[in-house]
């Protein structure tokens, strides 16, 4: 088996990796559809948030697996983000272990001491992580909202309840990447997400307008996904107090994917999370009426957001996601 760096100009290898992704997804993921080809290709070659590399394992039968390594350059610079993906037909032959050994060498070469990863609960990926001795750092519960079960009247009722508690706030909306006039304000709301539960040892992220402009929204600008954002602005100060974001893969337009929802600390207690999420649902009902389900994930101890989601009809959908970490020095 040969492990080689992927050249982003190599479309054939990218297509082969997508076939591995589809085959692995069919075996491992019982709920959500796979990424469409355009979204996958963008993810593979675009290191929006952090620099990184892609390495591909090939043998006599073609591509057997690959990994994408993210190398944070602003925070968490001692860590590398790695998810090896192995074709089901090539599993239990040592491909995953060889990929991870290779990834550990690349992590070490870039000055990293810890590898972070994620796997579906009770999947082959989680079994692999446990065999390696990786430590569980965070458990994320997946929930899915079936919009066919959520009456528009119920959404309107919840929005009215939230609006009464949120007097003094005005909603703004946009599609696609963050508009220039909101970059700085959105950065402040992103910084509020540092209060959300995360793995031990993970550093806070520091966002500003430049980082929002340069390191978010590239998949939207490329046209591979459609994005919708609803934000709440405080009338007295003009501060952005809350935001929620939904993205839609045109290859599977019946699904929506919840991105960030956050409320800044000074503005909590006004039902703003519920307000922006109900406003989003009413918007999607006209802008994307084909959407049937919205998927989200919350840390198991994120009680506030879980309560909001359950009020909106989200139901636990197993398996969830489990985040693992392992010292680079312990990968053998």
Secondary structure as GFF3:
##gff-version 3
##sequence-region A 1 332
A	DSSP	beta_strand	2	5	.	.	.	ID=ss1
A	DSSP	alpha_helix	11	28	.	.	.	ID=ss2
A	DSSP	alpha_helix	37	45	.	.	.	ID=ss3
A	DSSP	beta_strand	51	59	.	.	.	ID=ss4
A	DSSP	beta_strand	62	71	.	.	.	ID=ss5
A	DSSP	beta_strand	79	86	.	.	.	ID=ss6
A	DSSP	three_ten_helix	88	90	.	.	.	ID=ss7
A	DSSP	alpha_helix	95	109	.	.	.	ID=ss8
A	DSSP	beta_strand	114	120	.	.	.	ID=ss9
A	DSSP	alpha_helix	124	132	.	.	.	ID=ss10
A	DSSP	beta_strand	135	146	.	.	.	ID=ss11
A	DSSP	three_ten_helix	147	149	.	.	.	ID=ss12
A	DSSP	alpha_helix	152	165	.	.	.	ID=ss13
A	DSSP	beta_strand	169	175	.	.	.	ID=ss14
A	DSSP	three_ten_helix	180	182	.	.	.	ID=ss15
A	DSSP	alpha_helix	183	192	.	.	.	ID=ss16
A	DSSP	three_ten_helix	193	195	.	.	.	ID=ss17
A	DSSP	alpha_helix	209	215	.	.	.	ID=ss18
A	DSSP	alpha_helix	218	221	.	.	.	ID=ss19
A	DSSP	beta_strand	225	234	.	.	.	ID=ss20
A	DSSP	beta_strand	240	249	.	.	.	ID=ss21
A	DSSP	three_ten_helix	250	252	.	.	.	ID=ss22
A	DSSP	beta_strand	255	263	.	.	.	ID=ss23
A	DSSP	three_ten_helix	265	267	.	.	.	ID=ss24
A	DSSP	alpha_helix	272	287	.	.	.	ID=ss25
A	DSSP	beta_strand	293	299	.	.	.	ID=ss26
A	DSSP	alpha_helix	303	311	.	.	.	ID=ss27
A	DSSP	beta_strand	314	316	.	.	.	ID=ss28
A	DSSP	beta_strand	321	327	.	.	.	ID=ss29
A	DSSP	three_ten_helix	328	330	.	.	.	ID=ss30
###
